[in-house]
């Protein structure tokens, strides 16, 4: 909970952009792990990891109830992830596509 005056929409957008730029500066999985462990609570990290697992299982065509059984997330969360995967901002799709690209050696 924030205890100071709320930021303007412009200030919030600048803070958000700075966060994304910090994420983009990370070069390895270990760097990303350290950054996110510093940034997030264990519960926040688990929620994000769970959602990403749902994305992968949805891409494989598994039914919602099976995804719930495998991940432990609610069917509501599975549905929410599916909605954003199909009709969201495109972020899940970009990440899925990039991870499918062959890696340079």
C-alpha positions in Angstrom: 0.0 0.0 0.0 1.3 3.4 -1.0 1.5 6.0 1.8 2.5 9.0 -0.3 0.6 11.1 -2.7 -0.5 9.3 -5.8 1.7 9.8 -8.8 0.3 11.3 -12.0 -0.5 9.0 -14.8 2.6 10.3 -16.6 4.8 9.5 -13.6 3.3 6.1 -13.3 4.0 5.4 -17.0 7.6 6.6 -16.6 8.1 4.3 -13.6 6.6 1.4 -15.5 8.8 2.0 -18.5 11.9 2.2 -16.3 10.9 -1.2 -14.8 10.6 -2.7 -18.3 14.0 -1.2 -19.3 15.6 -2.7 -16.2 14.1 -6.1 -17.2 15.4 -5.8 -20.7 18.9 -5.0 -19.4 19.2 -8.5 -17.8 21.3 -10.9 -19.9 21.0 -14.3 -18.3 18.4 -16.5 -16.6 20.5 -16.2 -13.4 20.4 -12.4 -13.6 16.7 -12.4 -14.2 16.2 -14.8 -11.3 18.1 -12.6 -8.9 16.3 -9.5 -10.1 12.8 -10.9 -9.7 13.7 -12.5 -6.3 14.7 -9.0 -5.2 11.7 -7.3 -6.8 8.9 -9.7 -5.9 7.6 -11.6 -2.9 7.7 -15.4 -3.1 3.9 -15.4 -3.5 4.2 -12.9 -6.4 6.8 -15.0 -8.1 4.8 -18.1 -7.7 1.7 -16.5 -9.2 3.7 -15.4 -12.2 5.3 -18.8 -12.6 1.9 -20.5 -12.3 0.4 -18.2 -15.0 3.3 -18.9 -17.3 2.9 -22.7 -16.8 -0.8 -22.2 -17.7 0.2 -20.5 -21.0 2.4 -23.4 -21.9 -0.3 -25.9 -21.1 -3.0 -23.9 -23.0 -0.6 -23.9 -26.0 -0.6 -27.7 -25.9 -4.4 -27.7 -26.0 -5.0 -29.1 -22.6 -8.5 -28.6 -21.1 -8.9 -26.1 -18.3 -9.7 -28.8 -15.6 -6.6 -30.7 -16.6 -4.5 -27.6 -16.3 -6.0 -26.9 -12.9 -5.1 -30.4 -11.8 -1.5 -30.1 -13.1 -0.8 -26.6 -11.8 -3.1 -26.1 -8.8 -4.4 -22.8 -10.1 -8.1 -22.1 -10.2 -10.1 -22.6 -13.3 -10.9 -18.9 -13.1 -7.2 -18.1 -13.4 -6.8 -20.6 -16.3 -9.7 -18.8 -18.0 -8.2 -15.4 -17.4 -4.8 -16.4 -18.8 -6.6 -18.0 -21.8 -8.5 -14.7 -22.4 -5.3 -12.7 -22.3 -3.4 -15.2 -24.4 -6.1 -14.9 -27.1 -7.4 -11.3 -26.7 -4.9 -9.5 -24.5 -2.0 -7.2 -25.4 0.0 -9.8 -27.3 2.7 -10.2 -24.7 2.1 -13.9 -24.1 2.2 -14.5 -27.8 5.4 -12.6 -28.4 7.2 -14.6 -25.5 5.8 -17.9 -26.7 7.0 -17.2 -30.3 10.4 -16.0 -29.3 11.0 -19.1 -27.1 10.1 -21.3 -30.1 12.7 -19.5 -32.3 15.9 -21.4 -32.8 18.7 -20.1 -30.5 22.0 -18.8 -31.9 24.9 -20.9 -30.8 
